[in-house]
Amino acid sequence: MPKGENRRPMDESDLNQTDSAILELLTKGRETRKSLADQLDKHPNYISDRLDWLQEWGLARCHHKGTALFEITEDGVELQE
C-alpha cells in the first residue's frame, strides 16, 4: 500500500467502526498497536491493517516505530469533531 504523498482520496464512508474507535482513542493520547488491540478487543494484525489505512488517509501517524506508538493527526482530529 502506498504511503504519504500517494494518498488515495478518502471520505467518511471509507471508515468502519474500528477506524472510528481507533481515532476516538487516539484523540485522548498516543497509543501502541497492542494497547489499541486490547482496548478494542481486536486482533493486533487487524489493528495494524486499520492503522495502515488511517496513515494512508493522513488521519493517524506512527510516532515511534520501535514501539508502534501511534498518534492522531490534525486531519484526524478535524474528522472527529
Gaussian input, Z-matrix of N, CA and C with variables (Angstrom, degrees):
# hf/3-21g

backbone

0 1
 N
 C     1     B1
 C     2     B2     1     A1
 N     3     B3     2     A2     1     D1
 C     4     B4     3     A3     2     D2
 C     5     B5     4     A4     3     D3
 N     6     B6     5     A5     4     D4
 C     7     B7     6     A6     5     D5
 C     8     B8     7     A7     6     D6
 N     9     B9     8     A8     7     D7
 C    10    B10     9     A9     8     D8
 C    11    B11    10    A10     9     D9
 N    12    B12    11    A11    10    D10
 C    13    B13    12    A12    11    D11
 C    14    B14    13    A13    12    D12
 N    15    B15    14    A14    13    D13
 C    16    B16    15    A15    14    D14
 C    17    B17    16    A16    15    D15
 N    18    B18    17    A17    16    D16
 C    19    B19    18    A18    17    D17
 C    20    B20    19    A19    18    D18
 N    21    B21    20    A20    19    D19
 C    22    B22    21    A21    20    D20
 C    23    B23    22    A22    21    D21
 N    24    B24    23    A23    22    D22
 C    25    B25    24    A24    23    D23
 C    26    B26    25    A25    24    D24
 N    27    B27    26    A26    25    D25
 C    28    B28    27    A27    26    D26
 C    29    B29    28    A28    27    D27
 N    30    B30    29    A29    28    D28
 C    31    B31    30    A30    29    D29
 C    32    B32    31    A31    30    D30
 N    33    B33    32    A32    31    D31
 C    34    B34    33    A33    32    D32
 C    35    B35    34    A34    33    D33
 N    36    B36    35    A35    34    D34
 C    37    B37    36    A36    35    D35
 C    38    B38    37    A37    36    D36
 N    39    B39    38    A38    37    D37
 C    40    B40    39    A39    38    D38
 C    41    B41    40    A40    39    D39
 N    42    B42    41    A41    40    D40
 C    43    B43    42    A42    41    D41
 C    44    B44    43    A43    42    D42
 N    45    B45    44    A44    43    D43
 C    46    B46    45    A45    44    D44
 C    47    B47    46    A46    45    D45
 N    48    B48    47    A47    46    D46
 C    49    B49    48    A48    47    D47
 C    50    B50    49    A49    48    D48
 N    51    B51    50    A50    49    D49
 C    52    B52    51    A51    50    D50
 C    53    B53    52    A52    51    D51
 N    54    B54    53    A53    52    D52
 C    55    B55    54    A54    53    D53
 C    56    B56    55    A55    54    D54
 N    57    B57    56    A56    55    D55
 C    58    B58    57    A57    56    D56
 C    59    B59    58    A58    57    D57
 N    60    B60    59    A59    58    D58
 C    61    B61    60    A60    59    D59
 C    62    B62    61    A61    60    D60
 N    63    B63    62    A62    61    D61
 C    64    B64    63    A63    62    D62
 C    65    B65    64    A64    63    D63
 N    66    B66    65    A65    64    D64
 C    67    B67    66    A66    65    D65
 C    68    B68    67    A67    66    D66
 N    69    B69    68    A68    67    D67
 C    70    B70    69    A69    68    D68
 C    71    B71    70    A70    69    D69
 N    72    B72    71    A71    70    D70
 C    73    B73    72    A72    71    D71
 C    74    B74    73    A73    72    D72
 N    75    B75    74    A74    73    D73
 C    76    B76    75    A75    74    D74
 C    77    B77    76    A76    75    D75
 N    78    B78    77    A77    76    D76
 C    79    B79    78    A78    77    D77
 C    80    B80    79    A79    78    D78
 N    81    B81    80    A80    79    D79
 C    82    B82    81    A81    80    D80
 C    83    B83    82    A82    81    D81
 N    84    B84    83    A83    82    D82
 C    85    B85    84    A84    83    D83
 C    86    B86    85    A85    84    D84
 N    87    B87    86    A86    85    D85
 C    88    B88    87    A87    86    D86
 C    89    B89    88    A88    87    D87
 N    90    B90    89    A89    88    D88
 C    91    B91    90    A90    89    D89
 C    92    B92    91    A91    90    D90
 N    93    B93    92    A92    91    D91
 C    94    B94    93    A93    92    D92
 C    95    B95    94    A94    93    D93
 N    96    B96    95    A95    94    D94
 C    97    B97    96    A96    95    D95
 C    98    B98    97    A97    96    D96
 N    99    B99    98    A98    97    D97
 C   100   B100    99    A99    98    D98
 C   101   B101   100   A100    99    D99
 N   102   B102   101   A101   100   D100
 C   103   B103   102   A102   101   D101
 C   104   B104   103   A103   102   D102
 N   105   B105   104   A104   103   D103
 C   106   B106   105   A105   104   D104
 C   107   B107   106   A106   105   D105
 N   108   B108   107   A107   106   D106
 C   109   B109   108   A108   107   D107
 C   110   B110   109   A109   108   D108
 N   111   B111   110   A110   109   D109
 C   112   B112   111   A111   110   D110
 C   113   B113   112   A112   111   D111
 N   114   B114   113   A113   112   D112
 C   115   B115   114   A114   113   D113
 C   116   B116   115   A115   114   D114
 N   117   B117   116   A116   115   D115
 C   118   B118   117   A117   116   D116
 C   119   B119   118   A118   117   D117
 N   120   B120   119   A119   118   D118
 C   121   B121   120   A120   119   D119
 C   122   B122   121   A121   120   D120
 N   123   B123   122   A122   121   D121
 C   124   B124   123   A123   122   D122
 C   125   B125   124   A124   123   D123
 N   126   B126   125   A125   124   D124
 C   127   B127   126   A126   125   D125
 C   128   B128   127   A127   126   D126
 N   129   B129   128   A128   127   D127
 C   130   B130   129   A129   128   D128
 C   131   B131   130   A130   129   D129
 N   132   B132   131   A131   130   D130
 C   133   B133   132   A132   131   D131
 C   134   B134   133   A133   132   D132
 N   135   B135   134   A134   133   D133
 C   136   B136   135   A135   134   D134
 C   137   B137   136   A136   135   D135
 N   138   B138   137   A137   136   D136
 C   139   B139   138   A138   137   D137
 C   140   B140   139   A139   138   D138
 N   141   B141   140   A140   139   D139
 C   142   B142   141   A141   140   D140
 C   143   B143   142   A142   141   D141
 N   144   B144   143   A143   142   D142
 C   145   B145   144   A144   143   D143
 C   146   B146   145   A145   144   D144
 N   147   B147   146   A146   145   D145
 C   148   B148   147   A147   146   D146
 C   149   B149   148   A148   147   D147
 N   150   B150   149   A149   148   D148
 C   151   B151   150   A150   149   D149
 C   152   B152   151   A151   150   D150
 N   153   B153   152   A152   151   D151
 C   154   B154   153   A153   152   D152
 C   155   B155   154   A154   153   D153
 N   156   B156   155   A155   154   D154
 C   157   B157   156   A156   155   D155
 C   158   B158   157   A157   156   D156
 N   159   B159   158   A158   157   D157
 C   160   B160   159   A159   158   D158
 C   161   B161   160   A160   159   D159
 N   162   B162   161   A161   160   D160
 C   163   B163   162   A162   161   D161
 C   164   B164   163   A163   162   D162
 N   165   B165   164   A164   163   D163
 C   166   B166   165   A165   164   D164
 C   167   B167   166   A166   165   D165
 N   168   B168   167   A167   166   D166
 C   169   B169   168   A168   167   D167
 C   170   B170   169   A169   168   D168
 N   171   B171   170   A170   169   D169
 C   172   B172   171   A171   170   D170
 C   173   B173   172   A172   171   D171
 N   174   B174   173   A173   172   D172
 C   175   B175   174   A174   173   D173
 C   176   B176   175   A175   174   D174
 N   177   B177   176   A176   175   D175
 C   178   B178   177   A177   176   D176
 C   179   B179   178   A178   177   D177
 N   180   B180   179   A179   178   D178
 C   181   B181   180   A180   179   D179
 C   182   B182   181   A181   180   D180
 N   183   B183   182   A182   181   D181
 C   184   B184   183   A183   182   D182
 C   185   B185   184   A184   183   D183
 N   186   B186   185   A185   184   D184
 C   187   B187   186   A186   185   D185
 C   188   B188   187   A187   186   D186
 N   189   B189   188   A188   187   D187
 C   190   B190   189   A189   188   D188
 C   191   B191   190   A190   189   D189
 N   192   B192   191   A191   190   D190
 C   193   B193   192   A192   191   D191
 C   194   B194   193   A193   192   D192
 N   195   B195   194   A194   193   D193
 C   196   B196   195   A195   194   D194
 C   197   B197   196   A196   195   D195
 N   198   B198   197   A197   196   D196
 C   199   B199   198   A198   197   D197
 C   200   B200   199   A199   198   D198
 N   201   B201   200   A200   199   D199
 C   202   B202   201   A201   200   D200
 C   203   B203   202   A202   201   D201
 N   204   B204   203   A203   202   D202
 C   205   B205   204   A204   203   D203
 C   206   B206   205   A205   204   D204
 N   207   B207   206   A206   205   D205
 C   208   B208   207   A207   206   D206
 C   209   B209   208   A208   207   D207
 N   210   B210   209   A209   208   D208
 C   211   B211   210   A210   209   D209
 C   212   B212   211   A211   210   D210
 N   213   B213   212   A212   211   D211
 C   214   B214   213   A213   212   D212
 C   215   B215   214   A214   213   D213
 N   216   B216   215   A215   214   D214
 C   217   B217   216   A216   215   D215
 C   218   B218   217   A217   216   D216
 N   219   B219   218   A218   217   D217
 C   220   B220   219   A219   218   D218
 C   221   B221   220   A220   219   D219
 N   222   B222   221   A221   220   D220
 C   223   B223   222   A222   221   D221
 C   224   B224   223   A223   222   D222
 N   225   B225   224   A224   223   D223
 C   226   B226   225   A225   224   D224
 C   227   B227   226   A226   225   D225
 N   228   B228   227   A227   226   D226
 C   229   B229   228   A228   227   D227
 C   230   B230   229   A229   228   D228
 N   231   B231   230   A230   229   D229
 C   232   B232   231   A231   230   D230
 C   233   B233   232   A232   231   D231
 N   234   B234   233   A233   232   D232
 C   235   B235   234   A234   233   D233
 C   236   B236   235   A235   234   D234
 N   237   B237   236   A236   235   D235
 C   238   B238   237   A237   236   D236
 C   239   B239   238   A238   237   D237
 N   240   B240   239   A239   238   D238
 C   241   B241   240   A240   239   D239
 C   242   B242   241   A241   240   D240

   B1=1.4414
   B2=1.5215
   B3=1.3286
   B4=1.4606
   B5=1.5205
   B6=1.3068
   B7=1.4639
   B8=1.5174
   B9=1.3433
   B10=1.4462
   B11=1.5024
   B12=1.3273
   B13=1.4526
   B14=1.5263
   B15=1.3101
   B16=1.4606
   B17=1.5271
   B18=1.3185
   B19=1.4625
   B20=1.5110
   B21=1.3168
   B22=1.4551
   B23=1.5231
   B24=1.3169
   B25=1.4641
   B26=1.5230
   B27=1.3031
   B28=1.4508
   B29=1.5091
   B30=1.3198
   B31=1.4528
   B32=1.5219
   B33=1.3005
   B34=1.4555
   B35=1.5216
   B36=1.3164
   B37=1.4655
   B38=1.5313
   B39=1.3365
   B40=1.4661
   B41=1.5284
   B42=1.3312
   B43=1.4625
   B44=1.5195
   B45=1.3375
   B46=1.4572
   B47=1.5361
   B48=1.3249
   B49=1.4695
   B50=1.5191
   B51=1.3156
   B52=1.4658
   B53=1.5252
   B54=1.3311
   B55=1.4649
   B56=1.5282
   B57=1.3184
   B58=1.4715
   B59=1.5228
   B60=1.3273
   B61=1.4706
   B62=1.5253
   B63=1.3184
   B64=1.4732
   B65=1.5219
   B66=1.3185
   B67=1.4627
   B68=1.5200
   B69=1.3216
   B70=1.4631
   B71=1.5319
   B72=1.3285
   B73=1.4652
   B74=1.5264
   B75=1.3165
   B76=1.4665
   B77=1.5286
   B78=1.3379
   B79=1.4682
   B80=1.5227
   B81=1.3232
   B82=1.4674
   B83=1.5198
   B84=1.3360
   B85=1.4590
   B86=1.5111
   B87=1.3030
   B88=1.4673
   B89=1.5245
   B90=1.3255
   B91=1.4666
   B92=1.5193
   B93=1.3315
   B94=1.4615
   B95=1.5304
   B96=1.3102
   B97=1.4657
   B98=1.5281
   B99=1.3229
   B100=1.4645
   B101=1.5231
   B102=1.3218
   B103=1.4664
   B104=1.5309
   B105=1.3244
   B106=1.4638
   B107=1.5281
   B108=1.3162
   B109=1.4684
   B110=1.5313
   B111=1.3133
   B112=1.4657
   B113=1.5304
   B114=1.3238
   B115=1.4668
   B116=1.5245
   B117=1.3275
   B118=1.4637
   B119=1.5259
   B120=1.3312
   B121=1.4645
   B122=1.5341
   B123=1.3467
   B124=1.4686
   B125=1.5262
   B126=1.3160
   B127=1.4578
   B128=1.5355
   B129=1.3289
   B130=1.4671
   B131=1.5277
   B132=1.3413
   B133=1.4673
   B134=1.5243
   B135=1.3237
   B136=1.4613
   B137=1.5294
   B138=1.3199
   B139=1.4702
   B140=1.5246
   B141=1.3164
   B142=1.4710
   B143=1.5226
   B144=1.3250
   B145=1.4659
   B146=1.5280
   B147=1.3166
   B148=1.4690
   B149=1.5302
   B150=1.3353
   B151=1.4680
   B152=1.5232
   B153=1.3218
   B154=1.4738
   B155=1.5197
   B156=1.3451
   B157=1.4663
   B158=1.5236
   B159=1.3249
   B160=1.4649
   B161=1.5277
   B162=1.3311
   B163=1.4691
   B164=1.5281
   B165=1.3148
   B166=1.4637
   B167=1.5237
   B168=1.3134
   B169=1.4618
   B170=1.5221
   B171=1.3435
   B172=1.4563
   B173=1.5140
   B174=1.3415
   B175=1.4595
   B176=1.5193
   B177=1.3186
   B178=1.4663
   B179=1.5190
   B180=1.3286
   B181=1.4613
   B182=1.5250
   B183=1.3206
   B184=1.4576
   B185=1.5197
   B186=1.3135
   B187=1.4590
   B188=1.5291
   B189=1.3370
   B190=1.4613
   B191=1.5214
   B192=1.3326
   B193=1.4713
   B194=1.5201
   B195=1.3266
   B196=1.4626
   B197=1.5172
   B198=1.3256
   B199=1.4665
   B200=1.5259
   B201=1.3197
   B202=1.4757
   B203=1.5257
   B204=1.3417
   B205=1.4541
   B206=1.5239
   B207=1.3202
   B208=1.4624
   B209=1.5172
   B210=1.3449
   B211=1.4552
   B212=1.5239
   B213=1.3099
   B214=1.4573
   B215=1.5260
   B216=1.3230
   B217=1.4584
   B218=1.5338
   B219=1.3226
   B220=1.4678
   B221=1.5293
   B222=1.3346
   B223=1.4644
   B224=1.5298
   B225=1.3225
   B226=1.4596
   B227=1.5137
   B228=1.3284
   B229=1.4731
   B230=1.5256
   B231=1.3219
   B232=1.4700
   B233=1.5246
   B234=1.3162
   B235=1.4641
   B236=1.5181
   B237=1.3297
   B238=1.4599
   B239=1.5288
   B240=1.3347
   B241=1.4821
   B242=1.5010
   A1=108.59
   A2=119.40
   A3=121.41
   A4=111.41
   A5=116.50
   A6=122.18
   A7=110.29
   A8=115.11
   A9=122.51
   A10=115.10
   A11=116.15
   A12=120.46
   A13=113.33
   A14=118.82
   A15=121.56
   A16=112.03
   A17=116.59
   A18=120.29
   A19=111.38
   A20=114.58
   A21=118.79
   A22=107.07
   A23=117.80
   A24=119.69
   A25=110.64
   A26=116.40
   A27=122.10
   A28=108.39
   A29=116.61
   A30=120.07
   A31=107.44
   A32=115.93
   A33=119.63
   A34=113.50
   A35=118.13
   A36=119.82
   A37=111.72
   A38=116.93
   A39=120.53
   A40=112.03
   A41=116.89
   A42=120.80
   A43=110.58
   A44=115.57
   A45=118.83
   A46=108.47
   A47=117.56
   A48=121.28
   A49=111.68
   A50=116.64
   A51=120.29
   A52=110.61
   A53=117.23
   A54=120.21
   A55=110.72
   A56=115.64
   A57=120.30
   A58=111.25
   A59=115.95
   A60=120.09
   A61=110.79
   A62=117.44
   A63=121.14
   A64=109.42
   A65=117.16
   A66=120.51
   A67=111.20
   A68=117.00
   A69=120.30
   A70=110.85
   A71=116.65
   A72=119.79
   A73=111.27
   A74=116.95
   A75=119.95
   A76=112.47
   A77=117.80
   A78=118.80
   A79=110.91
   A80=116.72
   A81=121.82
   A82=112.35
   A83=116.71
   A84=120.99
   A85=111.73
   A86=115.75
   A87=121.45
   A88=110.35
   A89=113.98
   A90=120.74
   A91=109.18
   A92=115.67
   A93=119.58
   A94=108.80
   A95=114.17
   A96=120.02
   A97=110.01
   A98=116.49
   A99=120.59
   A100=111.87
   A101=117.54
   A102=118.91
   A103=110.61
   A104=116.87
   A105=119.74
   A106=110.33
   A107=116.29
   A108=120.63
   A109=110.46
   A110=116.84
   A111=120.89
   A112=111.45
   A113=116.47
   A114=120.57
   A115=112.75
   A116=115.79
   A117=120.16
   A118=113.09
   A119=116.10
   A120=122.48
   A121=111.41
   A122=114.35
   A123=122.30
   A124=108.51
   A125=116.80
   A126=121.20
   A127=109.12
   A128=117.88
   A129=120.62
   A130=113.96
   A131=117.54
   A132=119.12
   A133=111.59
   A134=116.85
   A135=120.64
   A136=109.99
   A137=116.31
   A138=120.50
   A139=109.58
   A140=117.35
   A141=120.49
   A142=111.54
   A143=116.11
   A144=120.12
   A145=111.00
   A146=116.46
   A147=120.06
   A148=110.56
   A149=117.08
   A150=120.03
   A151=111.03
   A152=116.90
   A153=119.98
   A154=110.21
   A155=116.29
   A156=119.37
   A157=111.11
   A158=117.22
   A159=119.36
   A160=111.23
   A161=116.29
   A162=119.66
   A163=110.17
   A164=116.41
   A165=121.71
   A166=110.66
   A167=115.90
   A168=121.43
   A169=112.33
   A170=117.84
   A171=120.84
   A172=114.52
   A173=117.32
   A174=121.22
   A175=113.06
   A176=117.49
   A177=123.37
   A178=107.72
   A179=115.21
   A180=119.82
   A181=108.79
   A182=113.69
   A183=120.40
   A184=107.79
   A185=116.26
   A186=121.79
   A187=110.99
   A188=116.42
   A189=121.50
   A190=109.00
   A191=116.16
   A192=120.76
   A193=113.14
   A194=117.13
   A195=120.76
   A196=113.46
   A197=116.09
   A198=120.36
   A199=112.24
   A200=116.80
   A201=121.98
   A202=110.42
   A203=115.30
   A204=122.27
   A205=108.81
   A206=115.99
   A207=121.88
   A208=111.19
   A209=114.26
   A210=121.29
   A211=108.78
   A212=115.14
   A213=120.69
   A214=108.87
   A215=117.14
   A216=121.65
   A217=108.87
   A218=116.23
   A219=120.11
   A220=110.72
   A221=116.79
   A222=119.94
   A223=110.97
   A224=116.46
   A225=120.43
   A226=111.88
   A227=115.91
   A228=120.63
   A229=109.57
   A230=116.78
   A231=121.17
   A232=111.06
   A233=116.84
   A234=120.60
   A235=111.32
   A236=116.90
   A237=121.68
   A238=112.51
   A239=116.72
   A240=119.52
   A241=112.61
   D1=132.06
   D2=179.67
   D3=-68.97
   D4=153.62
   D5=-178.60
   D6=-120.99
   D7=165.98
   D8=169.69
   D9=59.96
   D10=-118.13
   D11=-172.71
   D12=-68.09
   D13=-9.47
   D14=178.87
   D15=-94.62
   D16=24.05
   D17=-177.21
   D18=-57.89
   D19=140.42
   D20=173.99
   D21=-91.62
   D22=156.50
   D23=179.05
   D24=-58.61
   D25=144.64
   D26=-179.69
   D27=-134.52
   D28=137.78
   D29=168.73
   D30=-129.55
   D31=171.74
   D32=-173.72
   D33=-60.18
   D34=-22.25
   D35=179.46
   D36=-70.57
   D37=-16.79
   D38=176.30
   D39=-75.21
   D40=-21.62
   D41=-178.46
   D42=-79.80
   D43=138.54
   D44=173.25
   D45=-106.84
   D46=-178.14
   D47=-177.25
   D48=-60.63
   D49=-38.52
   D50=179.99
   D51=-65.79
   D52=-42.09
   D53=177.81
   D54=-58.06
   D55=-46.52
   D56=179.97
   D57=-62.71
   D58=-40.18
   D59=179.34
   D60=-66.72
   D61=-39.89
   D62=177.15
   D63=-61.35
   D64=-48.84
   D65=-179.52
   D66=-61.29
   D67=-39.86
   D68=178.46
   D69=-60.99
   D70=-44.73
   D71=178.05
   D72=-64.91
   D73=-38.71
   D74=-179.07
   D75=-70.08
   D76=-22.22
   D77=175.69
   D78=-67.18
   D79=-21.81
   D80=179.77
   D81=-86.55
   D82=-13.37
   D83=179.88
   D84=148.12
   D85=171.97
   D86=-179.73
   D87=-65.37
   D88=147.19
   D89=-179.79
   D90=-140.97
   D91=149.13
   D92=173.22
   D93=-84.54
   D94=161.65
   D95=176.79
   D96=-56.54
   D97=-44.57
   D98=-178.89
   D99=-65.34
   D100=-41.50
   D101=-179.95
   D102=-65.47
   D103=-36.88
   D104=176.10
   D105=-64.36
   D106=-44.63
   D107=179.38
   D108=-60.41
   D109=-44.18
   D110=-179.72
   D111=-64.33
   D112=-46.52
   D113=-177.70
   D114=-66.49
   D115=-33.17
   D116=-177.85
   D117=-96.45
   D118=-0.45
   D119=-179.78
   D120=53.93
   D121=48.25
   D122=179.11
   D123=-125.25
   D124=157.79
   D125=177.89
   D126=-68.41
   D127=138.60
   D128=179.58
   D129=-55.33
   D130=-33.77
   D131=178.41
   D132=-65.63
   D133=-36.91
   D134=177.86
   D135=-67.03
   D136=-42.40
   D137=177.87
   D138=-62.51
   D139=-40.66
   D140=176.77
   D141=-58.91
   D142=-44.57
   D143=178.30
   D144=-60.35
   D145=-44.52
   D146=-178.98
   D147=-67.39
   D148=-38.59
   D149=177.25
   D150=-64.50
   D151=-36.53
   D152=175.60
   D153=-57.80
   D154=-45.76
   D155=179.43
   D156=-66.22
   D157=-42.98
   D158=179.79
   D159=-61.50
   D160=-35.27
   D161=175.34
   D162=-69.36
   D163=-42.73
   D164=178.48
   D165=-55.85
   D166=-41.03
   D167=-177.86
   D168=-83.94
   D169=-2.59
   D170=178.14
   D171=77.89
   D172=21.00
   D173=-177.55
   D174=-97.67
   D175=-20.20
   D176=178.53
   D177=-143.87
   D178=159.76
   D179=176.24
   D180=-144.91
   D181=154.79
   D182=176.78
   D183=-83.56
   D184=118.80
   D185=-179.46
   D186=-81.41
   D187=-34.82
   D188=-178.17
   D189=-148.34
   D190=108.09
   D191=-175.62
   D192=-62.59
   D193=-38.46
   D194=-176.41
   D195=-58.68
   D196=-32.98
   D197=-179.70
   D198=-109.79
   D199=3.07
   D200=-177.43
   D201=53.28
   D202=47.92
   D203=-179.27
   D204=-93.24
   D205=123.49
   D206=-175.18
   D207=-114.23
   D208=153.77
   D209=175.65
   D210=-139.84
   D211=159.55
   D212=178.73
   D213=-83.59
   D214=149.85
   D215=177.00
   D216=-94.96
   D217=172.70
   D218=176.35
   D219=-59.98
   D220=-39.45
   D221=177.73
   D222=-62.75
   D223=-38.26
   D224=177.49
   D225=-65.13
   D226=-40.54
   D227=178.02
   D228=-63.27
   D229=-45.69
   D230=179.91
   D231=-59.90
   D232=-39.43
   D233=179.44
   D234=-65.40
   D235=-32.94
   D236=-178.59
   D237=-75.03
   D238=-19.80
   D239=-176.27
   D240=-75.88

